[in-house]
Structures are given as C-alpha cells and as structure tokens.
Amino acid sequence: MNHFTDHIPTFLLAGQSNMEGGVLVEELPEETRWPANVRLISNEGPLEPTNAPTGGPEWGMALMWHRLMEDTPCLMVKYANGGKNLANEWNPAGSVRMEEEPELREACWPRLLDAVEQAKTWAITQDLELHWQGFAWMQGERDSVWPGMSAAYETHMLDLLHSVRDLTNDAVLPAVIGLITPKTLMPSLDRYRHQYRERVRAAQRKIAADDPYASLVETDDLPQKADSLHFTTLGSLVLGQRMMAALLSKPEAALAFGGMESAL
C-alpha cells in the first residue's frame, strides 16, 4: 500500500491545434525559462518543454503559476491533437455522433486517459497524490466547419465536461474554455472555412455563463499567424497566462498581454 506524503496541484489540458502548440521555443527570450517547479506529462510520459521545438499554452500557464504561486510545485497533464472534432473524435463514448465527418481519424479521449494514467504512475514514484485543480480546453474550430456539429457543440461540450469531472472525481472542478477565433478567413482561398464559428462561440459563452465553475478566456485580441486561425508564440503564451489566472480565480493577473509583449 502506498502512503502518499503530499498532494501536487494538477491541471488537465486538452484540445486541438491551438492547444497543441503555437509557441516556437526558439523565439522565447533567454530569460523566459520553464519553471523548475512545474512538471508536464503527456500520454507518452513526462516531457521536457525546453527540449521541444514547439509548445502550447502550457508555457504561459507555467509562467503564470510561477508568478502567482512562486516555488509551489504543480503538474500539468496534456493531450491535444490538431484538427480533431468534439462531436466524434473527442466523444468520451468513442462513437460517431455526427455523420458529417463519419471517419474517426483519432479517438482522442482514450489518449487523454493515457496521459492521466502516466501522471498517476509518475506521482506514485514521487510519493505524491494528484490534486486536481482545473481543466483547460482550447478547441472548436473543427466543429465550426459543419452545420450539425456546430449546432450540437453545447451538448457535446457539456458531455465532455461532465466526463472530465467524473475522471477527476470532482463534480465542481474549475474549467476554462478558450474562445475560438472569429477571424477564420483563409487568405490563400479568400473565403471562410469555418463558416459556423459564431455558433460555436455562442455555445462556449453560454456554457461559461451557465456553469458557476466554468469561465471563458477571451482570445479575440491575441495575435495570430498569417492563416488567421493559429496563435503566434505571443498569442499562445498569453492564452496560457489567462487560462491559469482564471483557474486560480485571479483573472486580473493576466489583463491585456501581461507584460509578455515586451519580452518578444
């Protein structure tokens, strides 16, 4: 029997490409270092963020955690997969709910479960017990391509959120939802590829308004790459800052760009 000596604050991160990674590590100033008291684990095991060429909002989350909590340790558990829909590929039941995109290219929920198991295994080796503090979600662009998926986004997101809270055994686990971008004009095509984006955005806003333990992270002012879809290094960093500040109930700590723009 394991006798845990301590609890470690733990955050679950998931989504598609804007959660997967917009941070180019080589663009970070030398003084912007990954905090030593923050650990990151994926479905493949522990990661060393500074050794990877790219990262995601976890960089901003880690830096904000260190700013607000100083040397208190924390763990972030992440699985993200670009271009995957919530309707089918993030369905916790593993089934196809919408026939608009019937091919199940990747079952994402099982990979998230793998990441959680990796975190539990690591924690046991450290004589720690996971103490779930929050869930960060950045996804919705794929569902905004389709009329049916976008119309059902609220229902599907509520199902996912319920499953996450079951997974963490916390019915009131705080959750933050990153608002998908409204600027989805693809310059190379001169047309909108995500024409139902406002349906998804409205669903995200409604969930955050209706759930007392969920909040919305605004993203409309974040800088994007030329594709008008993905956030730049700065955009990803600030997204992460805002997510962590919201989860710690200190959203004022990440107003505007939180000082990041002067460093990049």
C-alpha positions as CSV (number, residue, x, y, z in Angstrom):
1,M,0.0,0.0,0.0
2,N,1.3,3.5,-0.9
3,H,1.4,6.1,1.8
4,F,1.3,9.5,0.0
5,T,3.4,12.1,1.6
6,D,1.9,15.1,-0.2
7,H,-0.5,16.3,-2.8
8,I,0.5,18.1,-6.0
9,P,-1.8,20.6,-7.7
10,T,-2.6,19.2,-11.1
11,F,-4.2,20.7,-14.2
12,L,-5.7,18.8,-17.2
13,L,-5.1,20.4,-20.7
14,A,-6.8,19.3,-23.9
15,G,-8.0,20.5,-27.3
16,Q,-6.9,20.8,-30.9
17,S,-4.1,22.7,-32.7
18,N,-4.2,25.9,-30.6
19,M,-3.8,23.8,-27.5
20,E,-1.3,21.5,-29.2
21,G,1.3,24.2,-29.8
22,G,1.8,27.7,-31.2
23,V,4.9,28.5,-29.1
24,L,8.2,28.4,-31.0
25,V,10.7,27.8,-28.2
26,E,13.5,29.4,-30.2
27,E,11.5,32.6,-30.2
28,L,11.4,32.8,-26.4
29,P,13.8,35.3,-24.8
30,E,16.7,33.6,-23.0
31,E,15.3,34.8,-19.6
32,T,12.0,33.1,-20.3
33,R,12.6,29.7,-18.8
34,W,10.3,26.9,-18.0
35,P,9.8,27.0,-14.1
36,A,11.7,24.2,-12.4
37,N,8.7,23.6,-10.1
38,V,6.3,22.8,-12.9
39,R,6.2,19.3,-14.5
40,L,4.5,18.4,-17.8
41,I,3.2,14.9,-18.7
42,S,1.6,13.7,-21.9
43,N,0.1,10.4,-22.9
44,E,3.6,9.3,-23.7
45,G,5.0,10.2,-20.3
46,P,7.0,13.1,-18.7
47,L,8.1,15.9,-21.1
48,E,11.0,18.4,-21.1
49,P,9.4,21.5,-22.7
50,T,12.7,23.3,-23.2
51,N,13.9,20.4,-25.3
52,A,11.0,20.5,-27.8
53,P,10.9,22.9,-30.7
54,T,7.3,23.9,-30.1
55,G,4.9,24.0,-27.2
56,G,1.4,25.3,-26.4
57,P,-0.4,27.4,-23.8
58,E,1.2,25.3,-21.1
59,W,4.1,27.7,-21.4
60,G,2.0,30.7,-20.4
61,M,0.2,28.6,-17.7
62,A,3.5,27.5,-16.2
63,L,4.9,31.1,-16.1
64,M,1.7,32.4,-14.6
65,W,1.7,29.7,-12.0
66,H,5.2,30.6,-11.0
67,R,4.4,34.3,-10.9
68,L,1.4,33.8,-8.6
69,M,2.4,30.7,-6.6
70,E,6.2,31.1,-6.7
71,D,8.0,27.9,-5.9
72,T,4.9,25.8,-5.1
73,P,5.2,22.6,-7.3
74,C,2.5,21.8,-9.9
75,L,1.8,19.3,-12.6
76,M,0.2,19.8,-16.0
77,V,-1.3,16.8,-17.8
78,K,-1.8,17.4,-21.5
79,Y,-3.2,15.7,-24.7
80,A,-4.0,17.8,-27.8
81,N,-4.5,16.8,-31.4
82,G,-4.8,19.3,-34.2
83,G,-7.9,19.4,-36.4
84,K,-10.0,16.9,-34.4
85,N,-13.7,17.5,-33.7
86,L,-15.5,17.4,-30.4
87,A,-18.6,15.7,-31.9
88,N,-16.9,12.3,-32.7
89,E,-13.2,12.3,-32.1
90,W,-13.4,13.8,-28.6
91,N,-16.5,11.8,-27.7
92,P,-15.9,10.1,-24.4
93,A,-18.2,7.2,-25.5
94,G,-15.9,6.6,-28.5
95,S,-18.8,6.6,-31.0
96,V,-19.7,8.6,-34.1
97,R,-22.4,11.0,-33.1
98,M,-22.5,13.1,-36.3
99,E,-22.3,11.8,-39.8
100,E,-21.0,15.0,-41.3
101,E,-17.5,13.7,-40.7
102,P,-18.1,10.0,-40.1
103,E,-14.4,8.8,-40.3
104,L,-13.0,8.6,-36.8
105,R,-9.4,9.7,-37.6
106,E,-8.3,9.6,-34.0
107,A,-10.1,8.7,-30.8
108,C,-8.8,11.5,-28.5
109,W,-10.5,10.7,-25.2
110,P,-8.6,7.4,-24.7
111,R,-5.3,9.3,-25.3
112,L,-6.3,11.8,-22.6
113,L,-6.9,8.9,-20.3
114,D,-3.5,7.6,-21.2
115,A,-2.0,10.9,-20.1
116,V,-3.8,10.8,-16.8
117,E,-2.5,7.2,-16.2
118,Q,1.0,8.4,-17.0
119,A,0.6,11.2,-14.4
120,K,-0.7,8.8,-11.8
121,T,2.3,6.5,-12.4
122,W,4.7,9.3,-12.1
123,A,3.1,10.6,-9.0
124,I,3.5,7.2,-7.3
125,T,7.2,7.2,-8.0
126,Q,7.4,10.7,-6.3
127,D,5.3,9.7,-3.3
128,L,2.7,12.2,-4.4
129,E,-1.1,12.2,-5.0
130,L,-2.7,14.2,-7.7
131,H,-4.9,17.1,-6.5
132,W,-6.9,18.2,-9.5
133,Q,-7.2,22.0,-9.7
134,G,-8.7,22.6,-13.1
135,F,-9.3,21.8,-16.7
136,A,-8.2,24.0,-19.7
137,W,-9.9,23.4,-23.1
138,M,-9.0,25.1,-26.4
139,Q,-11.0,23.5,-29.3
140,G,-14.0,24.1,-31.5
141,E,-12.6,25.2,-34.9
142,R,-13.2,21.9,-36.5
143,D,-16.8,21.6,-35.3
144,S,-17.4,25.1,-36.7
145,V,-16.9,23.8,-40.3
146,W,-20.1,21.8,-40.1
147,P,-23.7,23.0,-39.5
148,G,-24.7,19.9,-37.4
149,M,-21.6,19.8,-35.3
150,S,-21.7,23.5,-34.6
151,A,-25.4,23.3,-33.6
152,A,-24.7,20.5,-31.2
153,Y,-21.5,21.9,-29.8
154,E,-23.0,22.9,-26.4
155,T,-24.5,19.5,-25.9
156,H,-21.2,17.8,-26.8
157,M,-19.1,20.2,-24.6
158,L,-21.3,19.6,-21.6
159,D,-20.9,15.9,-22.1
160,L,-17.1,16.2,-22.2
161,L,-17.0,18.5,-19.2
162,H,-19.2,16.0,-17.2
163,S,-16.8,13.2,-18.2
164,V,-13.7,15.2,-17.2
165,R,-15.3,15.9,-13.8
166,D,-16.1,12.2,-13.4
167,L,-12.5,11.4,-14.4
168,T,-11.1,13.7,-11.7
169,N,-13.7,12.8,-9.2
170,D,-14.6,16.4,-8.7
171,A,-18.1,17.5,-9.7
172,V,-17.2,21.2,-9.3
173,L,-13.8,21.1,-11.0
174,P,-13.0,24.6,-12.3
175,A,-12.8,24.7,-16.1
176,V,-11.7,27.3,-18.6
177,I,-12.7,27.4,-22.2
178,G,-10.6,29.3,-24.8
179,L,-12.9,31.2,-27.2
180,I,-12.2,30.2,-30.8
181,T,-11.1,33.0,-33.1
182,P,-13.7,34.9,-35.1
183,K,-11.1,35.6,-37.8
184,T,-11.1,32.5,-40.0
185,L,-10.7,34.0,-43.4
186,M,-8.1,31.9,-45.2
187,P,-6.1,34.5,-47.2
188,S,-4.9,31.9,-49.8
189,L,-8.5,30.9,-50.5
190,D,-10.2,34.3,-49.9
191,R,-13.1,32.6,-48.2
192,Y,-14.2,31.5,-44.7
193,R,-13.5,27.8,-44.0
194,H,-15.2,27.9,-40.6
195,Q,-18.5,29.5,-41.5
196,Y,-20.3,28.3,-38.4
197,R,-17.8,29.7,-36.0
198,E,-20.3,32.1,-34.3
199,R,-22.5,29.1,-33.3
200,V,-19.5,27.5,-31.5
201,R,-18.5,30.8,-29.9
202,A,-22.1,31.3,-28.7
203,A,-22.1,27.8,-27.2
204,Q,-18.8,28.4,-25.5
205,R,-20.1,31.7,-24.0
206,K,-23.3,30.0,-22.8
207,I,-21.6,27.2,-21.1
208,A,-19.3,29.6,-19.2
209,A,-22.3,31.7,-18.3
210,D,-24.5,28.8,-17.1
211,D,-21.8,26.8,-15.2
212,P,-20.7,28.5,-12.0
213,Y,-17.4,26.6,-12.1
214,A,-16.6,27.4,-15.7
215,S,-15.2,30.5,-17.3
216,L,-14.4,31.8,-20.7
217,V,-11.0,33.1,-21.8
218,E,-11.2,35.8,-24.4
219,T,-8.9,35.4,-27.4
220,D,-10.1,38.0,-29.9
221,D,-7.2,40.3,-29.2
222,L,-4.5,37.7,-29.4
223,P,-2.0,37.9,-32.3
224,Q,-2.4,35.2,-35.0
225,K,-0.3,33.7,-37.7
226,A,-0.9,34.5,-41.4
227,D,-3.6,31.8,-41.6
228,S,-5.9,33.8,-39.3
229,L,-6.5,30.7,-37.3
230,H,-3.5,29.8,-35.2
231,F,-2.0,31.9,-32.4
232,T,1.6,33.2,-32.6
233,T,4.1,32.5,-29.9
234,L,3.0,35.6,-28.0
235,G,-0.7,34.7,-28.6
236,S,-0.2,31.2,-27.2
237,L,1.8,32.5,-24.2
238,V,-0.9,35.0,-23.3
239,L,-3.7,32.4,-23.8
240,G,-2.0,30.2,-21.3
241,Q,-1.5,33.1,-18.9
242,R,-5.2,33.9,-19.0
243,M,-6.2,30.3,-18.5
244,M,-4.1,29.8,-15.4
245,A,-5.1,33.1,-13.9
246,A,-8.7,32.2,-14.4
247,L,-8.3,28.8,-12.9
248,L,-6.6,30.4,-9.9
249,S,-9.5,32.9,-9.7
250,K,-7.1,35.8,-10.4
251,P,-8.1,36.9,-13.9
252,E,-6.8,40.4,-13.3
253,A,-3.3,39.0,-13.2
254,A,-3.4,38.4,-16.9
255,L,-5.1,41.5,-18.2
256,A,-4.0,42.6,-21.7
257,F,-0.8,40.9,-22.5
258,G,0.6,40.5,-19.0
259,G,3.9,42.1,-19.9
260,M,4.7,39.3,-22.3
261,E,4.8,41.5,-25.4
262,S,7.8,43.5,-24.1
263,A,9.8,40.3,-24.0
264,L,9.1,39.1,-27.5
